[in-house]
Amino acid sequence: MRLKELREMRGLTLSQAAQAAHVTKAAVCMWESGARQPGLASLLALADLYGVSLDALCGRNPPGGSMDQ
């Protein structure tokens, strides 16, 4: 996942990301390191916060993108 990259690109802190996802900073840190995976509700909150789709948040090309060809 591109969580850390997206958070840093937008100049947000771990605390801001955690607050938006209604979790602790430790949870966000574990997601960014790959130690744990966020649930759907948290992914949706982070996608909204970062202004990206779930596909982009997860580092995946959307359907019809270059990976499908």
C-alpha positions as CSV (number, residue, x, y, z in Angstrom):
1,M,0.0,0.0,0.0
2,R,1.0,3.6,-0.6
3,L,-0.2,4.9,2.7
4,K,3.0,6.6,3.9
5,E,3.8,8.0,0.5
6,L,0.4,9.6,0.2
7,R,0.4,10.9,3.7
8,E,3.8,12.5,3.3
9,M,2.9,13.9,-0.1
10,R,0.0,15.8,1.5
11,G,2.1,17.0,4.4
12,L,0.0,15.2,7.0
13,T,1.1,13.8,10.3
14,L,0.5,10.3,11.7
15,S,-1.9,12.0,14.2
16,Q,-3.9,13.6,11.4
17,A,-4.2,10.3,9.5
18,A,-5.2,8.5,12.7
19,Q,-7.8,11.0,13.6
20,A,-9.4,10.8,10.1
21,A,-9.5,7.0,10.3
22,H,-10.7,7.0,13.9
23,V,-7.7,4.9,15.1
24,T,-4.5,5.4,17.0
25,K,-1.2,6.6,15.6
26,A,0.2,3.2,16.3
27,A,-2.4,1.6,14.0
28,V,-1.5,3.9,11.2
29,C,2.2,3.2,11.7
30,M,1.6,-0.5,11.5
31,W,-0.4,-0.1,8.3
32,E,2.4,2.0,6.8
33,S,5.0,-0.6,7.7
34,G,2.9,-3.5,6.4
35,A,2.7,-5.1,9.8
36,R,-1.1,-4.9,9.7
37,Q,-3.8,-4.1,7.1
38,P,-6.5,-1.5,7.6
39,G,-10.2,-2.4,7.5
40,L,-12.5,-1.2,4.8
41,A,-13.9,1.7,6.9
42,S,-10.4,3.0,7.6
43,L,-9.4,2.6,3.9
44,L,-12.4,4.6,2.8
45,A,-11.6,7.4,5.4
46,L,-8.0,7.5,4.3
47,A,-8.9,7.6,0.6
48,D,-11.2,10.5,1.3
49,L,-8.5,12.3,3.4
50,Y,-5.8,11.8,0.7
51,G,-8.2,12.5,-2.2
52,V,-7.5,9.3,-4.1
53,S,-9.4,6.1,-5.1
54,L,-9.1,2.9,-3.2
55,D,-7.2,1.5,-6.1
56,A,-4.7,4.3,-5.9
57,L,-4.5,4.0,-2.2
58,C,-3.5,0.3,-2.5
59,G,-1.1,1.0,-5.4
60,R,-3.3,-0.8,-7.9
61,N,-4.3,0.4,-11.3
62,P,-8.0,0.8,-11.8
63,P,-9.9,-1.6,-14.1
64,G,-9.1,-0.7,-17.7
65,G,-5.6,0.6,-16.7
66,S,-2.4,-0.5,-18.2
67,M,-2.2,-3.8,-16.2
68,D,-5.4,-5.1,-17.9
69,Q,-4.0,-4.9,-21.4
